[in-house]
């Protein structure tokens, strides 16, 4: 029983450390192809990344229990409102692992006006997601353009989006 308590404590600590507020600056990725995926949104519709080629895409890996993730939602709502009609796509990829109905309710409560997908461990691993929030900007050619670790990068993300539109 003591071993289980220690193991559980280690897991909780790792999760809390991984959920981070901000990063000094974005990490540049080599211009590599963004791994393709097919995920279900909270309404059961399948979304495939490769179908969005020709449009810049912000991938936002997040969870409902992560406060920095929650803090970044208003910025993503504004970004979507300002640039969706110009071609921007925002895909919030939930790594909660919870019930779709719970994620859908959270999405509505938070006024998330962009697509929320039910993530998988495989997709998170393909994108190297080790902490959340993590935002990845994919350019029109389907290449990873920038990675952002942590929340609080709305101005830089908007600047990058403007460049890619």
Biotite code that builds the C-alpha atoms (Angstrom):
import biotite.structure as struc

atoms = struc.array([
    struc.Atom([0.000, 0.000, 0.000], chain_id="A", res_id=1, res_name="UNK", atom_name="CA", element="C"),
    struc.Atom([2.865, 2.376, 0.812], chain_id="A", res_id=2, res_name="UNK", atom_name="CA", element="C"),
    struc.Atom([4.422, 1.687, -2.598], chain_id="A", res_id=3, res_name="UNK", atom_name="CA", element="C"),
    struc.Atom([1.128, 2.478, -4.331], chain_id="A", res_id=4, res_name="UNK", atom_name="CA", element="C"),
    struc.Atom([0.871, 5.775, -2.443], chain_id="A", res_id=5, res_name="UNK", atom_name="CA", element="C"),
    struc.Atom([4.398, 6.746, -3.462], chain_id="A", res_id=6, res_name="UNK", atom_name="CA", element="C"),
    struc.Atom([3.778, 5.741, -7.074], chain_id="A", res_id=7, res_name="UNK", atom_name="CA", element="C"),
    struc.Atom([0.558, 7.751, -7.150], chain_id="A", res_id=8, res_name="UNK", atom_name="CA", element="C"),
    struc.Atom([2.340, 10.755, -5.625], chain_id="A", res_id=9, res_name="UNK", atom_name="CA", element="C"),
    struc.Atom([5.040, 10.576, -8.294], chain_id="A", res_id=10, res_name="UNK", atom_name="CA", element="C"),
    struc.Atom([2.436, 10.456, -11.071], chain_id="A", res_id=11, res_name="UNK", atom_name="CA", element="C"),
    struc.Atom([0.528, 13.445, -9.627], chain_id="A", res_id=12, res_name="UNK", atom_name="CA", element="C"),
    struc.Atom([3.759, 15.412, -9.231], chain_id="A", res_id=13, res_name="UNK", atom_name="CA", element="C"),
    struc.Atom([4.780, 14.653, -12.825], chain_id="A", res_id=14, res_name="UNK", atom_name="CA", element="C"),
    struc.Atom([1.410, 15.846, -14.107], chain_id="A", res_id=15, res_name="UNK", atom_name="CA", element="C"),
    struc.Atom([1.558, 19.049, -12.065], chain_id="A", res_id=16, res_name="UNK", atom_name="CA", element="C"),
    struc.Atom([5.083, 19.805, -13.214], chain_id="A", res_id=17, res_name="UNK", atom_name="CA", element="C"),
    struc.Atom([4.065, 19.168, -16.825], chain_id="A", res_id=18, res_name="UNK", atom_name="CA", element="C"),
    struc.Atom([1.206, 21.651, -16.715], chain_id="A", res_id=19, res_name="UNK", atom_name="CA", element="C"),
    struc.Atom([3.183, 24.841, -17.073], chain_id="A", res_id=20, res_name="UNK", atom_name="CA", element="C"),
    struc.Atom([2.306, 28.547, -17.164], chain_id="A", res_id=21, res_name="UNK", atom_name="CA", element="C"),
    struc.Atom([4.676, 29.908, -19.756], chain_id="A", res_id=22, res_name="UNK", atom_name="CA", element="C"),
    struc.Atom([7.874, 29.600, -21.667], chain_id="A", res_id=23, res_name="UNK", atom_name="CA", element="C"),
    struc.Atom([10.497, 32.233, -22.356], chain_id="A", res_id=24, res_name="UNK", atom_name="CA", element="C"),
    struc.Atom([9.962, 31.939, -26.082], chain_id="A", res_id=25, res_name="UNK", atom_name="CA", element="C"),
    struc.Atom([8.695, 29.568, -28.721], chain_id="A", res_id=26, res_name="UNK", atom_name="CA", element="C"),
    struc.Atom([10.830, 26.670, -29.761], chain_id="A", res_id=27, res_name="UNK", atom_name="CA", element="C"),
    struc.Atom([11.605, 26.608, -33.440], chain_id="A", res_id=28, res_name="UNK", atom_name="CA", element="C"),
    struc.Atom([11.073, 23.328, -35.184], chain_id="A", res_id=29, res_name="UNK", atom_name="CA", element="C"),
    struc.Atom([12.880, 22.299, -38.300], chain_id="A", res_id=30, res_name="UNK", atom_name="CA", element="C"),
    struc.Atom([10.425, 22.642, -41.130], chain_id="A", res_id=31, res_name="UNK", atom_name="CA", element="C"),
    struc.Atom([9.183, 19.080, -40.838], chain_id="A", res_id=32, res_name="UNK", atom_name="CA", element="C"),
    struc.Atom([5.948, 17.573, -42.027], chain_id="A", res_id=33, res_name="UNK", atom_name="CA", element="C"),
    struc.Atom([3.273, 17.719, -39.352], chain_id="A", res_id=34, res_name="UNK", atom_name="CA", element="C"),
    struc.Atom([2.240, 14.156, -38.530], chain_id="A", res_id=35, res_name="UNK", atom_name="CA", element="C"),
    struc.Atom([-1.172, 13.479, -40.006], chain_id="A", res_id=36, res_name="UNK", atom_name="CA", element="C"),
    struc.Atom([-3.971, 12.305, -37.751], chain_id="A", res_id=37, res_name="UNK", atom_name="CA", element="C"),
    struc.Atom([-7.667, 11.482, -37.757], chain_id="A", res_id=38, res_name="UNK", atom_name="CA", element="C"),
    struc.Atom([-9.458, 12.406, -34.539], chain_id="A", res_id=39, res_name="UNK", atom_name="CA", element="C"),
    struc.Atom([-13.090, 12.760, -33.525], chain_id="A", res_id=40, res_name="UNK", atom_name="CA", element="C"),
    struc.Atom([-14.419, 16.126, -32.451], chain_id="A", res_id=41, res_name="UNK", atom_name="CA", element="C"),
    struc.Atom([-16.809, 16.467, -29.517], chain_id="A", res_id=42, res_name="UNK", atom_name="CA", element="C"),
    struc.Atom([-19.761, 16.021, -31.896], chain_id="A", res_id=43, res_name="UNK", atom_name="CA", element="C"),
    struc.Atom([-18.437, 12.777, -33.404], chain_id="A", res_id=44, res_name="UNK", atom_name="CA", element="C"),
    struc.Atom([-17.182, 14.285, -36.676], chain_id="A", res_id=45, res_name="UNK", atom_name="CA", element="C"),
    struc.Atom([-13.821, 13.018, -37.933], chain_id="A", res_id=46, res_name="UNK", atom_name="CA", element="C"),
    struc.Atom([-11.167, 15.653, -38.557], chain_id="A", res_id=47, res_name="UNK", atom_name="CA", element="C"),
    struc.Atom([-8.056, 14.789, -40.542], chain_id="A", res_id=48, res_name="UNK", atom_name="CA", element="C"),
    struc.Atom([-5.155, 17.220, -40.463], chain_id="A", res_id=49, res_name="UNK", atom_name="CA", element="C"),
    struc.Atom([-4.139, 16.578, -44.084], chain_id="A", res_id=50, res_name="UNK", atom_name="CA", element="C"),
    struc.Atom([-7.577, 17.805, -45.221], chain_id="A", res_id=51, res_name="UNK", atom_name="CA", element="C"),
    struc.Atom([-6.629, 21.250, -43.893], chain_id="A", res_id=52, res_name="UNK", atom_name="CA", element="C"),
    struc.Atom([-3.579, 21.743, -46.138], chain_id="A", res_id=53, res_name="UNK", atom_name="CA", element="C"),
    struc.Atom([-3.590, 25.225, -47.613], chain_id="A", res_id=54, res_name="UNK", atom_name="CA", element="C"),
    struc.Atom([-4.649, 26.771, -44.295], chain_id="A", res_id=55, res_name="UNK", atom_name="CA", element="C"),
    struc.Atom([-2.543, 27.565, -41.229], chain_id="A", res_id=56, res_name="UNK", atom_name="CA", element="C"),
    struc.Atom([-3.530, 25.424, -38.244], chain_id="A", res_id=57, res_name="UNK", atom_name="CA", element="C"),
    struc.Atom([-2.949, 25.994, -34.533], chain_id="A", res_id=58, res_name="UNK", atom_name="CA", element="C"),
    struc.Atom([-2.863, 22.706, -32.618], chain_id="A", res_id=59, res_name="UNK", atom_name="CA", element="C"),
    struc.Atom([-3.542, 23.363, -28.940], chain_id="A", res_id=60, res_name="UNK", atom_name="CA", element="C"),
    struc.Atom([-2.806, 20.346, -26.715], chain_id="A", res_id=61, res_name="UNK", atom_name="CA", element="C"),
    struc.Atom([-4.636, 20.923, -23.417], chain_id="A", res_id=62, res_name="UNK", atom_name="CA", element="C"),
    struc.Atom([-6.731, 19.422, -20.616], chain_id="A", res_id=63, res_name="UNK", atom_name="CA", element="C"),
    struc.Atom([-9.700, 20.671, -18.600], chain_id="A", res_id=64, res_name="UNK", atom_name="CA", element="C"),
    struc.Atom([-7.867, 20.183, -15.287], chain_id="A", res_id=65, res_name="UNK", atom_name="CA", element="C"),
    struc.Atom([-4.848, 22.282, -16.340], chain_id="A", res_id=66, res_name="UNK", atom_name="CA", element="C"),
    struc.Atom([-5.235, 25.878, -15.116], chain_id="A", res_id=67, res_name="UNK", atom_name="CA", element="C"),
    struc.Atom([-2.700, 27.370, -17.579], chain_id="A", res_id=68, res_name="UNK", atom_name="CA", element="C"),
    struc.Atom([-4.636, 25.600, -20.340], chain_id="A", res_id=69, res_name="UNK", atom_name="CA", element="C"),
    struc.Atom([-7.848, 27.172, -19.082], chain_id="A", res_id=70, res_name="UNK", atom_name="CA", element="C"),
    struc.Atom([-6.134, 30.570, -18.910], chain_id="A", res_id=71, res_name="UNK", atom_name="CA", element="C"),
    struc.Atom([-5.183, 30.367, -22.600], chain_id="A", res_id=72, res_name="UNK", atom_name="CA", element="C"),
    struc.Atom([-8.731, 29.699, -23.827], chain_id="A", res_id=73, res_name="UNK", atom_name="CA", element="C"),
    struc.Atom([-9.850, 33.371, -24.060], chain_id="A", res_id=74, res_name="UNK", atom_name="CA", element="C"),
    struc.Atom([-6.838, 34.127, -26.254], chain_id="A", res_id=75, res_name="UNK", atom_name="CA", element="C"),
    struc.Atom([-7.657, 31.228, -28.571], chain_id="A", res_id=76, res_name="UNK", atom_name="CA", element="C"),
    struc.Atom([-11.321, 32.305, -28.713], chain_id="A", res_id=77, res_name="UNK", atom_name="CA", element="C"),
    struc.Atom([-10.234, 35.802, -29.771], chain_id="A", res_id=78, res_name="UNK", atom_name="CA", element="C"),
    struc.Atom([-7.709, 34.442, -32.286], chain_id="A", res_id=79, res_name="UNK", atom_name="CA", element="C"),
    struc.Atom([-10.396, 32.271, -33.857], chain_id="A", res_id=80, res_name="UNK", atom_name="CA", element="C"),
    struc.Atom([-12.886, 35.139, -33.932], chain_id="A", res_id=81, res_name="UNK", atom_name="CA", element="C"),
    struc.Atom([-10.357, 37.473, -35.595], chain_id="A", res_id=82, res_name="UNK", atom_name="CA", element="C"),
    struc.Atom([-8.802, 35.101, -38.159], chain_id="A", res_id=83, res_name="UNK", atom_name="CA", element="C"),
    struc.Atom([-11.084, 32.130, -38.916], chain_id="A", res_id=84, res_name="UNK", atom_name="CA", element="C"),
    struc.Atom([-12.681, 34.010, -41.808], chain_id="A", res_id=85, res_name="UNK", atom_name="CA", element="C"),
    struc.Atom([-9.184, 34.589, -43.220], chain_id="A", res_id=86, res_name="UNK", atom_name="CA", element="C"),
    struc.Atom([-8.409, 30.860, -43.222], chain_id="A", res_id=87, res_name="UNK", atom_name="CA", element="C"),
    struc.Atom([-7.043, 30.070, -39.747], chain_id="A", res_id=88, res_name="UNK", atom_name="CA", element="C"),
    struc.Atom([-8.032, 26.757, -38.174], chain_id="A", res_id=89, res_name="UNK", atom_name="CA", element="C"),
    struc.Atom([-7.672, 26.126, -34.450], chain_id="A", res_id=90, res_name="UNK", atom_name="CA", element="C"),
    struc.Atom([-7.846, 22.541, -33.231], chain_id="A", res_id=91, res_name="UNK", atom_name="CA", element="C"),
    struc.Atom([-7.877, 22.092, -29.471], chain_id="A", res_id=92, res_name="UNK", atom_name="CA", element="C"),
    struc.Atom([-6.699, 18.544, -28.801], chain_id="A", res_id=93, res_name="UNK", atom_name="CA", element="C"),
    struc.Atom([-7.905, 17.361, -25.407], chain_id="A", res_id=94, res_name="UNK", atom_name="CA", element="C"),
    struc.Atom([-5.550, 15.004, -23.600], chain_id="A", res_id=95, res_name="UNK", atom_name="CA", element="C"),
    struc.Atom([-8.026, 14.578, -20.723], chain_id="A", res_id=96, res_name="UNK", atom_name="CA", element="C"),
    struc.Atom([-8.937, 11.010, -21.548], chain_id="A", res_id=97, res_name="UNK", atom_name="CA", element="C"),
    struc.Atom([-12.370, 11.695, -20.048], chain_id="A", res_id=98, res_name="UNK", atom_name="CA", element="C"),
    struc.Atom([-15.868, 11.307, -21.383], chain_id="A", res_id=99, res_name="UNK", atom_name="CA", element="C"),
    struc.Atom([-16.758, 13.187, -24.550], chain_id="A", res_id=100, res_name="UNK", atom_name="CA", element="C"),
    struc.Atom([-19.857, 14.647, -22.873], chain_id="A", res_id=101, res_name="UNK", atom_name="CA", element="C"),
    struc.Atom([-17.699, 16.177, -20.121], chain_id="A", res_id=102, res_name="UNK", atom_name="CA", element="C"),
    struc.Atom([-15.336, 17.757, -22.651], chain_id="A", res_id=103, res_name="UNK", atom_name="CA", element="C"),
    struc.Atom([-18.288, 19.017, -24.716], chain_id="A", res_id=104, res_name="UNK", atom_name="CA", element="C"),
    struc.Atom([-19.854, 20.603, -21.604], chain_id="A", res_id=105, res_name="UNK", atom_name="CA", element="C"),
    struc.Atom([-16.532, 22.255, -20.730], chain_id="A", res_id=106, res_name="UNK", atom_name="CA", element="C"),
    struc.Atom([-16.232, 23.530, -24.302], chain_id="A", res_id=107, res_name="UNK", atom_name="CA", element="C"),
    struc.Atom([-19.671, 25.141, -24.084], chain_id="A", res_id=108, res_name="UNK", atom_name="CA", element="C"),
    struc.Atom([-19.059, 26.601, -20.609], chain_id="A", res_id=109, res_name="UNK", atom_name="CA", element="C"),
    struc.Atom([-15.817, 28.199, -21.783], chain_id="A", res_id=110, res_name="UNK", atom_name="CA", element="C"),
    struc.Atom([-17.291, 29.554, -25.028], chain_id="A", res_id=111, res_name="UNK", atom_name="CA", element="C"),
    struc.Atom([-14.745, 27.676, -27.143], chain_id="A", res_id=112, res_name="UNK", atom_name="CA", element="C"),
    struc.Atom([-15.766, 28.734, -30.667], chain_id="A", res_id=113, res_name="UNK", atom_name="CA", element="C"),
    struc.Atom([-13.259, 26.446, -32.377], chain_id="A", res_id=114, res_name="UNK", atom_name="CA", element="C"),
    struc.Atom([-13.006, 22.700, -32.919], chain_id="A", res_id=115, res_name="UNK", atom_name="CA", element="C"),
    struc.Atom([-12.227, 20.514, -29.916], chain_id="A", res_id=116, res_name="UNK", atom_name="CA", element="C"),
    struc.Atom([-10.851, 17.070, -30.680], chain_id="A", res_id=117, res_name="UNK", atom_name="CA", element="C"),
    struc.Atom([-10.551, 14.014, -28.476], chain_id="A", res_id=118, res_name="UNK", atom_name="CA", element="C"),
    struc.Atom([-6.815, 13.365, -28.449], chain_id="A", res_id=119, res_name="UNK", atom_name="CA", element="C"),
    struc.Atom([-4.960, 10.089, -28.189], chain_id="A", res_id=120, res_name="UNK", atom_name="CA", element="C"),
    struc.Atom([-1.651, 9.139, -26.618], chain_id="A", res_id=121, res_name="UNK", atom_name="CA", element="C"),
    struc.Atom([-0.370, 8.271, -30.092], chain_id="A", res_id=122, res_name="UNK", atom_name="CA", element="C"),
    struc.Atom([-1.049, 11.731, -31.522], chain_id="A", res_id=123, res_name="UNK", atom_name="CA", element="C"),
    struc.Atom([0.458, 13.434, -28.464], chain_id="A", res_id=124, res_name="UNK", atom_name="CA", element="C"),
    struc.Atom([3.562, 11.242, -28.786], chain_id="A", res_id=125, res_name="UNK", atom_name="CA", element="C"),
    struc.Atom([3.904, 11.959, -32.522], chain_id="A", res_id=126, res_name="UNK", atom_name="CA", element="C"),
    struc.Atom([3.996, 15.679, -31.709], chain_id="A", res_id=127, res_name="UNK", atom_name="CA", element="C"),
    struc.Atom([6.369, 15.260, -28.779], chain_id="A", res_id=128, res_name="UNK", atom_name="CA", element="C"),
    struc.Atom([3.866, 16.578, -26.240], chain_id="A", res_id=129, res_name="UNK", atom_name="CA", element="C"),
    struc.Atom([5.372, 16.140, -22.792], chain_id="A", res_id=130, res_name="UNK", atom_name="CA", element="C"),
    struc.Atom([3.834, 19.177, -21.070], chain_id="A", res_id=131, res_name="UNK", atom_name="CA", element="C"),
    struc.Atom([0.642, 21.103, -21.553], chain_id="A", res_id=132, res_name="UNK", atom_name="CA", element="C"),
    struc.Atom([-0.434, 23.502, -22.735], chain_id="A", res_id=133, res_name="UNK", atom_name="CA", element="C"),
    struc.Atom([1.557, 23.036, -25.902], chain_id="A", res_id=134, res_name="UNK", atom_name="CA", element="C"),
    struc.Atom([0.674, 24.838, -29.095], chain_id="A", res_id=135, res_name="UNK", atom_name="CA", element="C"),
    struc.Atom([2.016, 23.887, -32.476], chain_id="A", res_id=136, res_name="UNK", atom_name="CA", element="C"),
    struc.Atom([1.526, 26.034, -35.541], chain_id="A", res_id=137, res_name="UNK", atom_name="CA", element="C"),
    struc.Atom([1.342, 24.199, -38.851], chain_id="A", res_id=138, res_name="UNK", atom_name="CA", element="C"),
    struc.Atom([1.811, 26.264, -41.998], chain_id="A", res_id=139, res_name="UNK", atom_name="CA", element="C"),
    struc.Atom([-0.221, 26.078, -45.209], chain_id="A", res_id=140, res_name="UNK", atom_name="CA", element="C"),
    struc.Atom([2.130, 23.448, -46.636], chain_id="A", res_id=141, res_name="UNK", atom_name="CA", element="C"),
    struc.Atom([1.494, 21.127, -43.687], chain_id="A", res_id=142, res_name="UNK", atom_name="CA", element="C"),
    struc.Atom([4.881, 21.765, -42.065], chain_id="A", res_id=143, res_name="UNK", atom_name="CA", element="C"),
    struc.Atom([5.451, 22.381, -38.367], chain_id="A", res_id=144, res_name="UNK", atom_name="CA", element="C"),
    struc.Atom([6.337, 26.069, -38.206], chain_id="A", res_id=145, res_name="UNK", atom_name="CA", element="C"),
    struc.Atom([6.643, 26.757, -34.440], chain_id="A", res_id=146, res_name="UNK", atom_name="CA", element="C"),
    struc.Atom([6.053, 25.112, -31.079], chain_id="A", res_id=147, res_name="UNK", atom_name="CA", element="C"),
    struc.Atom([5.015, 26.966, -27.946], chain_id="A", res_id=148, res_name="UNK", atom_name="CA", element="C"),
    struc.Atom([5.409, 25.471, -24.494], chain_id="A", res_id=149, res_name="UNK", atom_name="CA", element="C"),
    struc.Atom([3.093, 26.881, -21.863], chain_id="A", res_id=150, res_name="UNK", atom_name="CA", element="C"),
    struc.Atom([0.428, 29.552, -21.929], chain_id="A", res_id=151, res_name="UNK", atom_name="CA", element="C"),
    struc.Atom([0.763, 33.293, -22.292], chain_id="A", res_id=152, res_name="UNK", atom_name="CA", element="C"),
    struc.Atom([2.101, 33.460, -25.844], chain_id="A", res_id=153, res_name="UNK", atom_name="CA", element="C"),
    struc.Atom([-1.009, 34.951, -27.487], chain_id="A", res_id=154, res_name="UNK", atom_name="CA", element="C"),
    struc.Atom([0.748, 37.985, -29.009], chain_id="A", res_id=155, res_name="UNK", atom_name="CA", element="C"),
    struc.Atom([3.517, 35.924, -30.587], chain_id="A", res_id=156, res_name="UNK", atom_name="CA", element="C"),
    struc.Atom([1.050, 33.312, -31.818], chain_id="A", res_id=157, res_name="UNK", atom_name="CA", element="C"),
    struc.Atom([-1.074, 36.043, -33.407], chain_id="A", res_id=158, res_name="UNK", atom_name="CA", element="C"),
    struc.Atom([2.000, 37.567, -35.069], chain_id="A", res_id=159, res_name="UNK", atom_name="CA", element="C"),
    struc.Atom([2.966, 34.164, -36.471], chain_id="A", res_id=160, res_name="UNK", atom_name="CA", element="C"),
    struc.Atom([-0.585, 33.480, -37.678], chain_id="A", res_id=161, res_name="UNK", atom_name="CA", element="C"),
    struc.Atom([-0.672, 36.842, -39.502], chain_id="A", res_id=162, res_name="UNK", atom_name="CA", element="C"),
    struc.Atom([2.590, 35.937, -41.268], chain_id="A", res_id=163, res_name="UNK", atom_name="CA", element="C"),
    struc.Atom([1.213, 32.582, -42.381], chain_id="A", res_id=164, res_name="UNK", atom_name="CA", element="C"),
    struc.Atom([-2.148, 33.860, -43.652], chain_id="A", res_id=165, res_name="UNK", atom_name="CA", element="C"),
])
